[in-house]
Structure formats: C-alpha cells, structure tokens
Amino acid sequence: MKALWRTGCLLALLLGLALPVRALELSPSINTASLIEFPTALDQRVDNTLHASVELVDVGEPDLRAENVRYGHQVGNLQALLDVHILTEPERKFDYAEARAKLRVFNLDRQRTYVALGALARLTEDKEGEARIDHRPYSLLLIITTELLPTDKWGGFLTNFYLDNRFANLGFKVQLYDQLKAVAEVDYLHSTDVDDRFDGKVGIEIEGEQNFYLQLYYKDSLGHALLQIGTSF
C-alpha cells in the first residue's frame, strides 16, 4: 500500500503541473501501444519497435544495468511482444522471457475506448525463476484503454487497465507539452508469496525526432530511477 500511496501522490503532482498548460490531446507516438512496463489496447503506429530499460543505480557513479529489453511487431490489429527480464541483484543474469500476443477486438471510437484480448507465455531456465513467475507459465490477458476528455480546459489523458494471471495494472498518460507526457503505473501482484503486492512507477516521457523516445521514471520496488529508450524501424 505504501507504493500505491507514493505513486498516487506523485501522479497528483504531475497532473497539477499540467493544469496551467493549454488543452492538448495526446499526440501520436511510437510508444502508443505501451505505457511504462505494460501494453495498451492500442496498435503500434509502426511495424517494429525496440526498447530497453536501464537502471540508474548511482547517478554520481553511473552503474548502468539493463533490466528489460522489449521487441514489438504489429500486423493489422495484432501485436506480438517479446520481453526479456534481467536480474541485476545480487548478480546480473537472465530472469525470464515473456511472449505476448494481443488482438484489438472492440472499439468505441466515440468514447475513445478500446479493448484487446490475448495470451502470454513465460519462459525461465531454473526453479528459482519458476518461483519468481509463481509457477504460472501461461495466461490469458485483457486490456481496456480509454482516452478521457474531462473538461474543455484540459486535453486528453489516457487510462489503461491490464490484467493477466500474475498482474493487475492501472496506468495513466497525460500530455503536458507538445513533446512531453507524464506517465504512471500502479501494479498489483496476485502472488501470495510477497508481503507488499503493490508497486508504483511515475515519470516523464519525451518524444524525440526520427522515431525515438525516452522515459525517465522512478520505480518504487527498486528504490531508484530507470531510463527507458525506445526506437522504431
């Protein structure tokens, strides 16, 4: 619950920063089909995306550790995603891979609401890895994404709900300026083997030119920031 509280406070602060900004709808992005760690029900705007999340353990003495690498491919309404998760403590090694396929199946264009269904498979190489994925190698998944337009003075902001047999996730994305968005996610882990099942992430997303973006965000469970860099081709 501490992670949920801290993330909520940080999100409220970021939304407050958006108040004096002129109304802006969410701009198209190569990261439209994702928030921070979890996918949305929307389609990729390009055929292929690639991103990596790097831990910023000590900014003064940079110790860069890749925590996650993701590849995404879009075919029509179907998106395939491959995530490779890497342990960074106490040693750096492969944790598990996660392959997802999601199909956008339902649109309410007038309400800006979209629904995707899919499935995933988790692959690990030892018993410790099997324990970390809660011995759940397969799952169905559900994603509901809505862009809200609450007032004339505010632009749109995205809400995203994701559910599989390990995680429930609620995410937000808000347009602050032309190439700057605020992003946040709150996760709930279904596993009963951990005391604090909530985790939170909050940060900013910057759109670059030539199919490039980066996110700088704080992850509560790690206790430090991460830098996510993405591109498309």
SULTAHU-V472493 format. One record per residue. N is the residue number from 1. RES is the residue in three letters. NEAR is the number of other ideal C-beta (glycine too) atoms within 12 Angstrom. Layout:
<<N | RES | NEAR> <N | RES | NEAR>>
This chain:
<<1 | MET | 16> <2 | LYS | 18> <3 | ALA | 30> <4 | LEU | 26> <5 | TRP | 16> <6 | ARG | 25> <7 | THR | 35> <8 | GLY | 23> <9 | CYS | 20> <10 | LEU | 29> <11 | LEU | 33> <12 | ALA | 19> <13 | LEU | 20> <14 | LEU | 31> <15 | LEU | 28> <16 | GLY | 16> <17 | LEU | 19> <18 | ALA | 31> <19 | LEU | 19> <20 | PRO | 12> <21 | VAL | 22> <22 | ARG | 15> <23 | ALA | 20> <24 | LEU | 22> <25 | GLU | 20> <26 | LEU | 38> <27 | SER | 26> <28 | PRO | 21> <29 | SER | 35> <30 | ILE | 33> <31 | ASN | 42> <32 | THR | 34> <33 | ALA | 42> <34 | SER | 46> <35 | LEU | 41> <36 | ILE | 45> <37 | GLU | 38> <38 | PHE | 45> <39 | PRO | 47> <40 | THR | 43> <41 | ALA | 40> <42 | LEU | 36> <43 | ASP | 32> <44 | GLN | 37> <45 | ARG | 21> <46 | VAL | 26> <47 | ASP | 21> <48 | ASN | 24> <49 | THR | 35> <50 | LEU | 30> <51 | HIS | 40> <52 | ALA | 26> <53 | SER | 35> <54 | VAL | 29> <55 | GLU | 31> <56 | LEU | 28> <57 | VAL | 23> <58 | ASP | 13> <59 | VAL | 14> <60 | GLY | 7> <61 | GLU | 8> <62 | PRO | 14> <63 | ASP | 16> <64 | LEU | 21> <65 | ARG | 24> <66 | ALA | 27> <67 | GLU | 35> <68 | ASN | 37> <69 | VAL | 25> <70 | ARG | 37> <71 | TYR | 28> <72 | GLY | 37> <73 | HIS | 25> <74 | GLN | 28> <75 | VAL | 17> <76 | GLY | 13> <77 | ASN | 23> <78 | LEU | 23> <79 | GLN | 37> <80 | ALA | 30> <81 | LEU | 37> <82 | LEU | 27> <83 | ASP | 30> <84 | VAL | 26> <85 | HIS | 28> <86 | ILE | 24> <87 | LEU | 24> <88 | THR | 25> <89 | GLU | 17> <90 | PRO | 6> <91 | GLU | 11> <92 | ARG | 17> <93 | LYS | 20> <94 | PHE | 22> <95 | ASP | 29> <96 | TYR | 31> <97 | ALA | 25> <98 | GLU | 37> <99 | ALA | 27> <100 | ARG | 36> <101 | ALA | 28> <102 | LYS | 41> <103 | LEU | 26> <104 | ARG | 31> <105 | VAL | 19> <106 | PHE | 19> <107 | ASN | 19> <108 | LEU | 16> <109 | ASP | 11> <110 | ARG | 10> <111 | GLN | 15> <112 | ARG | 21> <113 | THR | 25> <114 | TYR | 33> <115 | VAL | 27> <116 | ALA | 35> <117 | LEU | 26> <118 | GLY | 32> <119 | ALA | 23> <120 | LEU | 34> <121 | ALA | 25> <122 | ARG | 31> <123 | LEU | 21> <124 | THR | 25> <125 | GLU | 16> <126 | ASP | 15> <127 | LYS | 10> <128 | GLU | 16> <129 | GLY | 24> <130 | GLU | 17> <131 | ALA | 16> <132 | ARG | 26> <133 | ILE | 32> <134 | ASP | 24> <135 | HIS | 19> <136 | ARG | 25> <137 | PRO | 22> <138 | TYR | 21> <139 | SER | 27> <140 | LEU | 20> <141 | LEU | 35> <142 | LEU | 29> <143 | ILE | 42> <144 | ILE | 34> <145 | THR | 40> <146 | THR | 31> <147 | GLU | 31> <148 | LEU | 23> <149 | LEU | 22> <150 | PRO | 17> <151 | THR | 12> <152 | ASP | 9> <153 | LYS | 13> <154 | TRP | 24> <155 | GLY | 29> <156 | GLY | 25> <157 | PHE | 34> <158 | LEU | 39> <159 | THR | 32> <160 | ASN | 39> <161 | PHE | 31> <162 | TYR | 38> <163 | LEU | 28> <164 | ASP | 33> <165 | ASN | 23> <166 | ARG | 31> <167 | PHE | 34> <168 | ALA | 27> <169 | ASN | 36> <170 | LEU | 33> <171 | GLY | 42> <172 | PHE | 40> <173 | LYS | 47> <174 | VAL | 40> <175 | GLN | 35> <176 | LEU | 32> <177 | TYR | 20> <178 | ASP | 17> <179 | GLN | 20> <180 | LEU | 28> <181 | LYS | 43> <182 | ALA | 39> <183 | VAL | 46> <184 | ALA | 44> <185 | GLU | 45> <186 | VAL | 40> <187 | ASP | 34> <188 | TYR | 26> <189 | LEU | 25> <190 | HIS | 20> <191 | SER | 21> <192 | THR | 9> <193 | ASP | 15> <194 | VAL | 18> <195 | ASP | 12> <196 | ASP | 19> <197 | ARG | 23> <198 | PHE | 27> <199 | ASP | 33> <200 | GLY | 37> <201 | LYS | 43> <202 | VAL | 38> <203 | GLY | 39> <204 | ILE | 33> <205 | GLU | 43> <206 | ILE | 27> <207 | GLU | 29> <208 | GLY | 19> <209 | GLU | 10> <210 | GLN | 11> <211 | ASN | 23> <212 | PHE | 24> <213 | TYR | 36> <214 | LEU | 29> <215 | GLN | 40> <216 | LEU | 28> <217 | TYR | 38> <218 | TYR | 31> <219 | LYS | 37> <220 | ASP | 30> <221 | SER | 28> <222 | LEU | 25> <223 | GLY | 19> <224 | HIS | 26> <225 | ALA | 26> <226 | LEU | 35> <227 | LEU | 32> <228 | GLN | 38> <229 | ILE | 28> <230 | GLY | 36> <231 | THR | 24> <232 | SER | 29> <233 | PHE | 17>>
